[in-house]
Amino acid sequence: MKYILPFNKVRMSDVEVVGGKNASLGEMITQLSSSGVRVPDGFATTAEAFRDFLEYNDLDKKINDILKDLNADNVDDLAKAGAKIREMVENANFRPEFENEIKEYYEKLDIDGKGTFAVRSSATAEDLPDASFAGQQETFLNVAGLNDVLDKIKLVFASLYNDRAISYRVHKGFSHSNVALSAGVQRMVRSDKGSSGVMFSLDTESGFKGVVFITSSYGLGECVVQGAVNPDEFYVFKESLNNDNKAIISKKIGSKLIKMEFKDERKKGENAVKVVEVPKQLQDKFSLNDEQIEELARYAMIIEKHYQRPMDIEWGLDGVDGKIYILQARPETVKSQGKKELNYKLIDDGKILITGRAIGQKISVGTVKIIKDISEINRVNAGDVIVTDMTDPNWEPVMKKAAAIVTNRGGRTCHAAIIARELGIGAVVGTGNGTDILKDGEIVSVSCVHGDEGRVYEGALKFETVEQSDEKLGDAGVKIMMNVGNPALAFKFSQMPNDGVGLARLEFIINNHIGIHPNAILDYPNVNDDLKLKIENAIKGYDNARVFFVNKLAEGVSTIAAAFYPKPVIIRLSDFKTNEYRKLIGGEFYEANEENPMLGFRGASRYLAPNFAECFKMECEALKIARDEMGLNNIEIMVPFVRTISQASSVINLLSKNGLKRGVNGLRVIMMCEVPSNAILCDEFLEFFDGFSIGSNDMTQLTLGLDRDSGMDILVADFDERDEAVLFMLERAIKACKKANKYVGICGQGPSDHIDLAVWLKRQGIVSMSLNPDSVITTWKRLENLK
């Protein structure tokens, strides 16, 4: 009988022998080491050894008798049964031959007698494409010495009968007696002196496969997996990485308040790790540098290519040797399945009680149950919203009853997030103080449809659901593009039928991902104390305020461009009005109070103004990074609100001066055709641009002399893009572009609101329509049926 197999003798074909986790470790060691993927060495006990252990102690029949009539949905009965079985296993003895074989392989691994090890569980039914078994059994860290290893192997065996593991097998339809356990003994990576985390070879929320998503925090990885910390988060675009371009398209700094590290001294029976606070100066820095982030992403891509499926990977950065190691790799089991999903849309608006990271892209309504610890889970009823500090795998039996989950701590790869996705429920994690803000028994709406931000609203808000369509769409006779403002929703929207992005507004990225007036950024640190503190809080992790602004803007742009790559993505330069700029942090110090901002200091006139020159330069730097350094040459530029021919000429020259020369590296520069002068002198304006994108909102208000921000009902009634005077302007612009053989599209609200306008535009020969995402399918169907 074979009790032990070293990892270098194990392949994925050995899942039934050493379980999914250990089989994967052996597969990577034997097959991917030559590709540079580092995996710590070790050995695994076999399933045969586990079954022999049960038989040797007469446990198999006893365990079966306890479990055969168990109702796993009864939390109390489940707890009693699990505790009884674990006690029996922990008090049992190893067969002498088994113990001797463990000693033999341990001594080969721990040559100098100073090694420390992780003892991990690996079940023979785990890590299947449709069942993750994530965290169901135990892992023990910083294990040292043969006796400690033997003790932890027995505890790993007992963990096959944790409450959560028993419940999970029942609900996944696995027979208890058909699942065996292997214990993996693996060299510890000293990430307690470095950092660690989890990464996925796709976006965990949308299923978008073009990126690697990485979470990272200081110390051992348990804090990230458990959700005890809010980690740093990074997205890496695979195509850019393949082309040896700068590939990090998003970086978000986490609070990283605590970390897990080795204890200096250990006592028998005590846990050999401890949790300590992270120094403030480290909290305010990213736990990985750019080179390490890209190295991790390369590993993820190598592993994904080898396994031919999206993967969920744990990693550690050794703080002693400075190298990155892969600790586990398993199939991603939720988004990679391609199951048809519901699209949720919030109809009502309400008071936001708290926000955090959104998990699941769903909306749920339920009664808040504040759960302090696992001893209170009996209080949870079906349809409740569980609100707690953090969850762990022991919570799984009750989590499936919840309508949604809200936690104080955790990131998008923590236990609560992983289980919520698998159970198909929404979660808002890392709220900070959800257990203090939300009140036990109150009705709330948990909404995860706003991109990164998850929101908990007061009361029961109305929402609607629409089943995601997978029907094939025909030729609409015109390119259907999208208006995309929020980079956090770009991955999701890119998977709808589309011909690219016809309008991505820079001001949305500035407002939501930066939030600070660009002049305040440039004047920092020479600003007042209150403003200085706000800027310092925002720029954590970046070298200085200017670098923060440029990089954050580049990240937002590149995320949208990457999501739709290689389809064209038209980025409109910032078009804040003065009243909108004033709302940014520090804006009141730099913006005048205009009577009518719609007709004021905006668009091209702002870029050309001396007091905005450096601000505009930062915008250009961000676009240049995305296009030239990241290789996202599908980015095109659109210039808004160009009033005069002189402005057109000056802006094109200014763009060229700032490194964005029209025609270089295929750069197209489009003009927003939205001022009547643009249509009247369309031929003259087209001499400076590669085409027009019609802004029907501003063209309507300026043609009809209506302030669309007025709000007066009598004026709103007259605001109509289909007015004959407006259509005259649109027709003139379209004809001019067709005559000059240049691009012409429309990105205003009109075609989204009025199908008859969309039909008219198609008949006029417009090249593309950029629509709001929720109207793309409807408009597409109407146009494809139009003869």
Secondary structure as GFF3:
##gff-version 3
##sequence-region A 1 787
A	DSSP	beta_strand	4	6	.	.	.	ID=ss1
A	DSSP	three_ten_helix	7	9	.	.	.	ID=ss2
A	DSSP	three_ten_helix	12	14	.	.	.	ID=ss3
A	DSSP	alpha_helix	15	31	.	.	.	ID=ss4
A	DSSP	three_ten_helix	33	35	.	.	.	ID=ss5
A	DSSP	beta_strand	42	45	.	.	.	ID=ss6
A	DSSP	alpha_helix	47	56	.	.	.	ID=ss7
A	DSSP	alpha_helix	60	67	.	.	.	ID=ss8
A	DSSP	alpha_helix	75	90	.	.	.	ID=ss9
A	DSSP	alpha_helix	96	109	.	.	.	ID=ss10
A	DSSP	beta_strand	117	123	.	.	.	ID=ss11
A	DSSP	beta_strand	139	143	.	.	.	ID=ss12
A	DSSP	alpha_helix	146	158	.	.	.	ID=ss13
A	DSSP	three_ten_helix	159	161	.	.	.	ID=ss14
A	DSSP	alpha_helix	163	172	.	.	.	ID=ss15
A	DSSP	three_ten_helix	176	178	.	.	.	ID=ss16
A	DSSP	beta_strand	181	187	.	.	.	ID=ss17
A	DSSP	three_ten_helix	191	193	.	.	.	ID=ss18
A	DSSP	beta_strand	195	200	.	.	.	ID=ss19
A	DSSP	beta_strand	211	218	.	.	.	ID=ss20
A	DSSP	alpha_helix	222	226	.	.	.	ID=ss21
A	DSSP	beta_strand	232	237	.	.	.	ID=ss22
A	DSSP	alpha_helix	238	242	.	.	.	ID=ss23
A	DSSP	beta_strand	248	252	.	.	.	ID=ss24
A	DSSP	beta_strand	258	262	.	.	.	ID=ss25
A	DSSP	beta_strand	273	277	.	.	.	ID=ss26
A	DSSP	alpha_helix	280	283	.	.	.	ID=ss27
A	DSSP	alpha_helix	290	307	.	.	.	ID=ss28
A	DSSP	beta_strand	311	317	.	.	.	ID=ss29
A	DSSP	beta_strand	324	331	.	.	.	ID=ss30
A	DSSP	three_ten_helix	335	337	.	.	.	ID=ss31
A	DSSP	beta_strand	342	346	.	.	.	ID=ss32
A	DSSP	beta_strand	352	359	.	.	.	ID=ss33
A	DSSP	beta_strand	363	370	.	.	.	ID=ss34
A	DSSP	three_ten_helix	374	379	.	.	.	ID=ss35
A	DSSP	beta_strand	385	388	.	.	.	ID=ss36
A	DSSP	three_ten_helix	393	395	.	.	.	ID=ss37
A	DSSP	alpha_helix	396	399	.	.	.	ID=ss38
A	DSSP	beta_strand	404	407	.	.	.	ID=ss39
A	DSSP	alpha_helix	415	423	.	.	.	ID=ss40
A	DSSP	beta_strand	426	429	.	.	.	ID=ss41
A	DSSP	alpha_helix	434	437	.	.	.	ID=ss42
A	DSSP	beta_strand	443	450	.	.	.	ID=ss43
A	DSSP	beta_strand	453	458	.	.	.	ID=ss44
A	DSSP	beta_strand	463	467	.	.	.	ID=ss45
A	DSSP	beta_strand	479	483	.	.	.	ID=ss46
A	DSSP	three_ten_helix	487	489	.	.	.	ID=ss47
A	DSSP	alpha_helix	490	493	.	.	.	ID=ss48
A	DSSP	beta_strand	501	505	.	.	.	ID=ss49
A	DSSP	alpha_helix	506	509	.	.	.	ID=ss50
A	DSSP	pi_helix	510	514	.	.	.	ID=ss51
A	DSSP	alpha_helix	518	523	.	.	.	ID=ss52
A	DSSP	alpha_helix	529	538	.	.	.	ID=ss53
A	DSSP	alpha_helix	545	564	.	.	.	ID=ss54
A	DSSP	beta_strand	569	572	.	.	.	ID=ss55
A	DSSP	alpha_helix	578	582	.	.	.	ID=ss56
A	DSSP	three_ten_helix	587	589	.	.	.	ID=ss57
A	DSSP	three_ten_helix	597	599	.	.	.	ID=ss58
A	DSSP	alpha_helix	604	607	.	.	.	ID=ss59
A	DSSP	three_ten_helix	610	612	.	.	.	ID=ss60
A	DSSP	alpha_helix	613	624	.	.	.	ID=ss61
A	DSSP	pi_helix	625	629	.	.	.	ID=ss62
A	DSSP	beta_strand	635	639	.	.	.	ID=ss63
A	DSSP	alpha_helix	645	657	.	.	.	ID=ss64
A	DSSP	three_ten_helix	664	666	.	.	.	ID=ss65
A	DSSP	beta_strand	669	673	.	.	.	ID=ss66
A	DSSP	alpha_helix	676	680	.	.	.	ID=ss67
A	DSSP	alpha_helix	682	686	.	.	.	ID=ss68
A	DSSP	beta_strand	691	694	.	.	.	ID=ss69
A	DSSP	alpha_helix	696	704	.	.	.	ID=ss70
A	DSSP	alpha_helix	713	716	.	.	.	ID=ss71
A	DSSP	alpha_helix	724	739	.	.	.	ID=ss72
A	DSSP	beta_strand	743	746	.	.	.	ID=ss73
A	DSSP	alpha_helix	750	753	.	.	.	ID=ss74
A	DSSP	alpha_helix	755	764	.	.	.	ID=ss75
A	DSSP	beta_strand	768	771	.	.	.	ID=ss76
A	DSSP	three_ten_helix	773	775	.	.	.	ID=ss77
A	DSSP	alpha_helix	776	784	.	.	.	ID=ss78
###
